[in-house]
Amino acid sequence: MRQSLFIILATTLIKADIHNESRKKRKLQRAERVKYLYFNAHLMRDIGLQPDGFFVGEKFPASLKAKRTVRHLRHFYAIKIKT
């Protein structure tokens, strides 16, 4: 089954909005670096640090967030009671 044009447009606009919000957030926040790096790469990733010592910003890419948002909106629209 093919997606409708409106769903494709909604996904594209949501991706652009998420990208714009993350760009604004990165601009406002300065990257902080952890000074004491005596851990291995797996432990650092588990506690939310990149191997170079900076904090991990986003766990999911914008495209995955957009797909989940569209899926949520589609589900919400499908269960809406039509009165």
N, C-alpha and C positions, 0 to 999 in steps of 0.2 A: 504494500500500500504506500502510495506516495504522500509525502508531507504537503500540506497546503502552502500556498505562497505566504499566507499570514503567519504561519508557524515559523517558516524560514526567516521572515522579516523580524519577527519577535526575537528569535534566537540571536540574530545578528545585532539587533539593538541592545539586547541584554549583555552580549559580549562586549560591545563598545562601552556600555555604562560601567561594567565591572572593571574594564581596563582603565577607564577614566578615573574611577574612584581609587583604584590601587595606585595609579600614577600620582594623584593628589596626596594620598597618604604617604607615599615614599618621599615626596617633595617636602612634606612637613616634618617627617621624622628623620633624624640623622642616624646613620648606622652606628651601633655601638659594638665594640669588640671586647671579647673576654680576654683578659691578659694571661691567665694561667691556663695553659693548654697541655696538661699532662695526661690527657685521656686519649684513647684510640678513636678512630673515626666512627666506629659503630656506636660507642657510648655517647659521643658528641651528637650524633644524629638523633639518638633516643632522647636526649635532653633538649633538643631543639637548636643545635648549633651546626653551622657548616664547618667543614674541615679547616678553613682558614680562620675560624674564631668568631665570625659574625653570626647573628641570630638568623634563623630561617624565617623569611617573611611570610610566604604563602605556602600552604600544604598542597593545594589543588590548583591546577591551571584555570584560567578564565573560561576556557571552552567547556570544561567539565562543570564548573559552577553554572554556566549558562544553560547547559543541558538539563541539570538538576532543577533549575528554576523553571524552565519551560515545562518539564515533566510535572512539577508541582502545580503550576498554573493550569495545565491541561487536566490533571486529576481534580483540582478544585472546581474547574468549570464543569467537568463531567458529573460531579456529585451534587451540583447546585440544584435545588428544588425549583422547578419551573411552576410558578403560580400565576 
